[in-house]
């Protein structure tokens, strides 16, 4: 199965030199890791929370600790750039909010007739699981997704290759959250703003920061409400 993934990626990329081949070799393991994850969420949907945490933490370990694809020093250096960093971050953040509203609109309009196949993340009603849910959704998920689906997958050697790998990245990203056609479309739409930001700027720290801020915005109310309810029950 891994060999099929390798062959597919090679054919989509065309001919490339040794350095490009080495770069592509680095994504074989995470692509196979996602394939195992998707199959696992189909077989054990009630264990989705644990599967998601393991999947995202595995990606973060692979790209941050092993291949050093993220640097807090470089992120900090970007903080001082208003035009080159914070304005694109703000624009991407707004794009994510609009994409979220479009996703909900698509779901409300078509979910009765088309299968979403969305993967539900069920968290036990307790402090510790809620803490790990917040950690996963606000930090681990956005960072690992950007390092894999954007920085590792999207290539800039030529326009054809960029288009091919952008489509692959959108599909793979959407497959983590849904298995039905409508759900895949919805989550591909959600991934568009950060994908466009990365392609336009080639700066992974812009898409990472926008994604983290959006996940904080999207999840913090539910997390705080859940914690408050647990402490007062």
DOTOR-368316 format. One record per residue (C-alpha): residue number from 1; residue in three letters; x, y, z. Coordinates in nm, 4 decimals, padded with zeros to 6 digits. Layout:
REM residues N
 seq type        x        y        z
 NUM  ALA        X        Y        Z
...
END
This chain:
REM residues 233
 seq type        x        y        z
   1  UNK  00.0000  00.0000  00.0000
   2  UNK  00.2869  00.2370  00.0845
   3  UNK  00.4444  00.1535 -00.2521
   4  UNK  00.1233  00.2623 -00.4272
   5  UNK  00.1347  00.5944 -00.2417
   6  UNK  00.4990  00.6421 -00.3451
   7  UNK  00.4202  00.5651 -00.7103
   8  UNK  00.1242  00.8059 -00.7127
   9  UNK  00.3231  01.0929 -00.5661
  10  UNK  00.6136  01.0269 -00.8034
  11  UNK  00.3869  01.0284 -01.1093
  12  UNK  00.2157  01.3502 -01.0017
  13  UNK  00.5467  01.5265 -00.9510
  14  UNK  00.7067  01.4335 -01.2833
  15  UNK  01.0851  01.4117 -01.3121
  16  UNK  01.2899  01.5719 -01.0387
  17  UNK  01.6491  01.5833 -00.9180
  18  UNK  01.7960  01.4114 -00.6101
  19  UNK  01.7172  01.6990 -00.3726
  20  UNK  01.3528  01.6996 -00.4792
  21  UNK  01.3389  01.3223 -00.4484
  22  UNK  01.4734  01.3480 -00.0946
  23  UNK  01.2094  01.6089 -00.0102
  24  UNK  00.9345  01.3825 -00.1433
  25  UNK  01.0678  01.0813  00.0458
  26  UNK  00.9993  01.2679  00.3674
  27  UNK  00.6232  01.2646  00.3017
  28  UNK  00.5853  00.8904  00.2388
  29  UNK  00.5675  00.8100  00.6094
  30  UNK  00.3144  01.0836  00.7015
  31  UNK  00.0959  00.9947  00.4001
  32  UNK  00.0993  00.6304  00.5102
  33  UNK  00.0357  00.7488  00.8679
  34  UNK -00.2739  00.9367  00.7488
  35  UNK -00.3946  00.6330  00.5545
  36  UNK -00.3750  00.4236  00.8731
  37  UNK -00.5497  00.7023  01.0649
  38  UNK -00.8386  00.7312  00.8165
  39  UNK -00.8942  00.3548  00.8167
  40  UNK -00.8816  00.3521  01.1982
  41  UNK -01.1464  00.6258  01.2272
  42  UNK -01.3755  00.4201  01.0007
  43  UNK -01.3241  00.1023  01.2045
  44  UNK -01.3265  00.2656  01.5507
  45  UNK -01.5275  00.5897  01.5215
  46  UNK -01.5912  00.6030  01.8971
  47  UNK -01.2165  00.6268  01.9564
  48  UNK -01.1835  00.9295  01.7264
  49  UNK -01.0498  01.1590  02.0001
  50  UNK -00.7593  00.9284  02.0831
  51  UNK -00.6951  00.8606  01.7131
  52  UNK -00.6904  01.2323  01.6286
  53  UNK -00.4553  01.3107  01.9161
  54  UNK -00.2196  01.0318  01.8138
  55  UNK -00.2345  01.1335  01.4469
  56  UNK -00.1602  01.5020  01.5031
  57  UNK  00.1032  01.4368  01.7695
  58  UNK  00.2719  01.1889  01.5349
  59  UNK  00.2841  01.4493  01.2569
  60  UNK  00.4187  01.7129  01.4961
  61  UNK  00.6883  01.4765  01.6196
  62  UNK  00.7866  01.3839  01.2639
  63  UNK  00.8090  01.7336  01.1180
  64  UNK  00.9162  01.9345  01.4245
  65  UNK  01.1385  01.7051  01.6261
  66  UNK  01.2821  01.4855  01.3491
  67  UNK  01.2978  01.7089  01.0393
  68  UNK  01.3085  02.0467  01.2205
  69  UNK  01.0537  02.2106  00.9896
  70  UNK  00.9511  02.4723  01.2443
  71  UNK  01.1585  02.7277  01.4352
  72  UNK  01.0315  02.9424  01.7227
  73  UNK  01.3195  03.1822  01.6520
  74  UNK  01.1983  03.2384  01.2955
  75  UNK  00.8414  03.2749  01.4191
  76  UNK  00.9536  03.5393  01.6694
  77  UNK  01.1420  03.7281  01.3958
  78  UNK  00.8192  03.7477  01.1955
  79  UNK  00.6376  03.9170  01.4840
  80  UNK  00.8059  04.2491  01.4082
  81  UNK  00.6838  04.2599  01.0461
  82  UNK  00.3459  04.4311  01.0282
  83  UNK  00.3029  04.4423  00.6485
  84  UNK  00.4830  04.1184  00.5696
  85  UNK  00.3372  03.9112  00.8544
  86  UNK  00.0492  04.0438  01.0615
  87  UNK -00.1575  04.1817  00.7734
  88  UNK -00.1444  03.8477  00.5823
  89  UNK -00.2196  03.6683  00.9120
  90  UNK -00.5235  03.8907  00.9688
  91  UNK -00.6439  03.8421  00.6106
  92  UNK -00.6040  03.4638  00.6406
  93  UNK -00.7832  03.4632  00.9768
  94  UNK -01.0779  03.6480  00.8219
  95  UNK -01.0687  03.4039  00.5310
  96  UNK -01.0929  03.1109  00.7744
  97  UNK -01.3960  03.2668  00.9427
  98  UNK -01.5667  03.3142  00.6041
  99  UNK -01.4730  02.9593  00.5014
 100  UNK -01.6239  02.8300  00.8257
 101  UNK -01.9515  03.0067  00.7514
 102  UNK -01.9484  02.8699  00.3950
 103  UNK -01.8863  02.5184  00.5291
 104  UNK -02.1850  02.5469  00.7627
 105  UNK -02.3965  02.6804  00.4751
 106  UNK -02.3001  02.3852  00.2543
 107  UNK -02.3800  02.1465  00.5366
 108  UNK -02.7214  02.2982  00.6056
 109  UNK -02.8153  02.3065  00.2361
 110  UNK -02.6960  01.9676  00.1124
 111  UNK -02.6391  01.7318  00.4075
 112  UNK -02.9919  01.5902  00.3771
 113  UNK -02.9211  01.4559  00.0285
 114  UNK -02.5437  01.4050  00.0172
 115  UNK -02.3375  01.2065  00.2655
 116  UNK -02.1000  01.4185  00.4740
 117  UNK -01.9287  01.1270  00.6426
 118  UNK -01.7940  01.3665  00.9058
 119  UNK -01.5757  01.2237  01.1830
 120  UNK -01.7081  01.3269  01.5253
 121  UNK -01.4578  01.3921  01.8032
 122  UNK -01.6228  01.2780  02.1261
 123  UNK -01.4521  01.3944  02.4463
 124  UNK -01.5246  01.2547  02.7926
 125  UNK -01.6886  01.5076  03.0198
 126  UNK -01.3939  01.5663  03.2526
 127  UNK -01.1154  01.8203  03.3097
 128  UNK -00.8192  01.6168  03.1832
 129  UNK -00.9768  01.5071  02.8504
 130  UNK -01.1005  01.8648  02.7966
 131  UNK -00.7492  01.9991  02.8556
 132  UNK -00.5998  01.7580  02.6022
 133  UNK -00.8793  01.8408  02.3571
 134  UNK -00.7947  02.2125  02.3851
 135  UNK -00.4227  02.1396  02.3490
 136  UNK -00.4869  01.9274  02.0415
 137  UNK -00.7306  02.1595  01.8656
 138  UNK -00.5629  02.4934  01.9410
 139  UNK -00.1935  02.4037  01.9204
 140  UNK -00.1065  02.0550  01.7964
 141  UNK -00.3643  02.0302  01.5161
 142  UNK -00.3020  02.3638  01.3371
 143  UNK  00.0774  02.3425  01.3615
 144  UNK  00.0988  01.9797  01.2452
 145  UNK -00.1495  02.0390  00.9623
 146  UNK  00.0455  02.3360  00.8312
 147  UNK  00.3771  02.1508  00.8459
 148  UNK  00.2341  01.8497  00.6617
 149  UNK -00.0461  01.9624  00.4316
 150  UNK  00.1112  02.2929  00.3352
 151  UNK  00.4901  02.3025  00.3853
 152  UNK  00.5702  01.9354  00.3196
 153  UNK  00.3219  01.8654  00.0416
 154  UNK  00.3033  02.1794 -00.1716
 155  UNK  00.5937  02.2175 -00.4151
 156  UNK  00.6933  02.5331 -00.6051
 157  UNK  00.9207  02.3943 -00.8789
 158  UNK  00.6687  02.4775 -01.1536
 159  UNK  00.3047  02.5805 -01.1853
 160  UNK  00.1812  02.2362 -01.2885
 161  UNK  00.3476  02.0743 -00.9903
 162  UNK  00.2151  02.3419 -00.7540
 163  UNK -00.1413  02.2894 -00.8771
 164  UNK -00.1144  01.9089 -00.8529
 165  UNK  00.0261  01.9079 -00.5018
 166  UNK -00.2157  02.1786 -00.3855
 167  UNK -00.5094  01.9608 -00.4914
 168  UNK -00.3505  01.6596 -00.3211
 169  UNK -00.2955  01.8596 -00.0019
 170  UNK -00.6566  01.9842  00.0055
 171  UNK -00.7952  01.6335 -00.0439
 172  UNK -00.5654  01.4739  00.2137
 173  UNK -00.6420  01.7483  00.4644
 174  UNK -01.0178  01.7073  00.4127
 175  UNK -00.9974  01.3283  00.4455
 176  UNK -00.8851  01.3624  00.8058
 177  UNK -01.2207  01.5166  00.9005
 178  UNK -01.4679  01.3515  00.6636
 179  UNK -01.5070  01.0474  00.4402
 180  UNK -01.8204  01.1415  00.2452
 181  UNK -01.8169  01.3590 -00.0697
 182  UNK -01.9913  01.6593  00.0880
 183  UNK -01.7762  01.6464  00.3986
 184  UNK -01.4584  01.6292  00.1919
 185  UNK -01.5727  01.9341 -00.0064
 186  UNK -01.6584  02.1231  00.3134
 187  UNK -01.3227  02.0614  00.4791
 188  UNK -01.1348  02.1329  00.1574
 189  UNK -01.3084  02.4714  00.1594
 190  UNK -01.1927  02.5179  00.5192
 191  UNK -00.8328  02.4521  00.4151
 192  UNK -00.8393  02.6999  00.1255
 193  UNK -00.7505  03.0234  00.3147
 194  UNK -00.4341  02.8828  00.4767
 195  UNK -00.3414  02.7089  00.1503
 196  UNK -00.3756  03.0323 -00.0457
 197  UNK -00.1785  03.2203  00.2211
 198  UNK  00.1081  02.9735  00.2030
 199  UNK  00.1186  02.9694 -00.1772
 200  UNK  00.1022  03.3492 -00.1967
 201  UNK  00.3665  03.4202  00.0682
 202  UNK  00.5671  03.0931  00.0840
 203  UNK  00.5892  03.1732  00.4551
 204  UNK  00.4640  02.8815  00.6660
 205  UNK  00.4627  03.0978  00.9795
 206  UNK  00.1818  03.3114  00.8386
 207  UNK -00.0478  03.0143  00.7824
 208  UNK  00.0534  02.8582  01.1164
 209  UNK -00.0229  03.1740  01.3140
 210  UNK -00.3537  03.2374  01.1338
 211  UNK -00.4563  02.8744  01.1846
 212  UNK -00.3692  02.8779  01.5561
 213  UNK -00.5584  03.2049  01.6094
 214  UNK -00.8620  03.0704  01.4271
 215  UNK -00.8650  02.7443  01.6239
 216  UNK -00.8406  02.9478  01.9453
 217  UNK -01.1301  03.1651  01.8310
 218  UNK -01.3325  02.8617  01.7205
 219  UNK -01.2765  02.6442  02.0291
 220  UNK -01.2035  02.8595  02.3323
 221  UNK -01.5669  02.9369  02.4191
 222  UNK -01.6653  02.5700  02.4184
 223  UNK -01.3576  02.4748  02.6231
 224  UNK -01.4148  02.7454  02.8864
 225  UNK -01.7863  02.6652  02.9048
 226  UNK -01.7150  02.2920  02.9446
 227  UNK -01.4559  02.3509  03.2180
 228  UNK -01.6918  02.5861  03.4027
 229  UNK -01.9762  02.3349  03.3813
 230  UNK -01.7546  02.0528  03.5084
 231  UNK -01.6265  02.2571  03.8033
 232  UNK -01.9782  02.3623  03.9036
 233  UNK -02.1623  02.0342  03.8652
END
